[in-house]
Amino acid sequence: MPSPHARVLTGLPARSWARWRRGRDLPLSTPVSGTEEASRRFLLYGVLPLWVVPGLADWWMHRRTRIEDTSGVRESAVHALMMSEAGLPVTVGLLAKINPLVLTTMGGAALAHGATALWDVSIATKEREVRPIEQHIHSFLEVLPLTAMAFAACLHPEAVRATLRGGPGPDDWKLLPKERPLPARYLAALAATISLGVALPYAEEMRRCLRARRMRMAG
């Protein structure tokens, strides 16, 4: 039979998430600004929201080159996969405590995103015109996951050291909520920005591709 201490550790993540919003929010602006706070603000108000800009530009290039009549559903599905690969580490990094589990998840997702981006371009170049400006947009989309991970690592050097040591701590490989969560207003605004600037346009792209495929099959 496990000891009381072991039972506490086993139930810790679930109980921690149940109390997620009960603590004080992490302040995103204080009268005294240092390097750490400036880096956090740039990550939260710069890197993450501006990720939407190249995403929208890429969607427009797909629309301009009529993806629905060329690479169609196959390429659009790869775009959805890449959004999932980028969205998972962002969600975990915003809500969970940064520890070896979260940093490893971010690194694995960044590698998967880069490999999928290469697959995406190999599909697109065989089926439709991929202009130099679209390739330049891709470069931004490929580097931003690594940029976000680098900022997270710099803001949590203790987690980086624990990761390099193999995560020896009892909570290093548990998905735990942040001790001081980000403000709910910020999280809601970011979710709305991503929904309107990324999820909605690419859902529209998939709808166009599916409709065009149905029309070709019917014809």
ABEGO torsion letter per residue (X at the ends): XBBAAAAAAAAAAAAAAAAAAABBBBBABBABBBAAAAAAAAAAAAAAAAAAAAAAAAAAAAAAAGAAABAEAAAAAAAAAAAAAAAAAAAAAAABBBBAAAAAAAAAAAAAAAAAAAAAAAAAAAABBBBAAAAAAAAAAAAAAAAAAAAAAAABAAAAAAAAAGGABAAAABBBBBABBBBAAAAAAAAAAAAAAAAAAAAAAAAAAAAAAAAAAAX
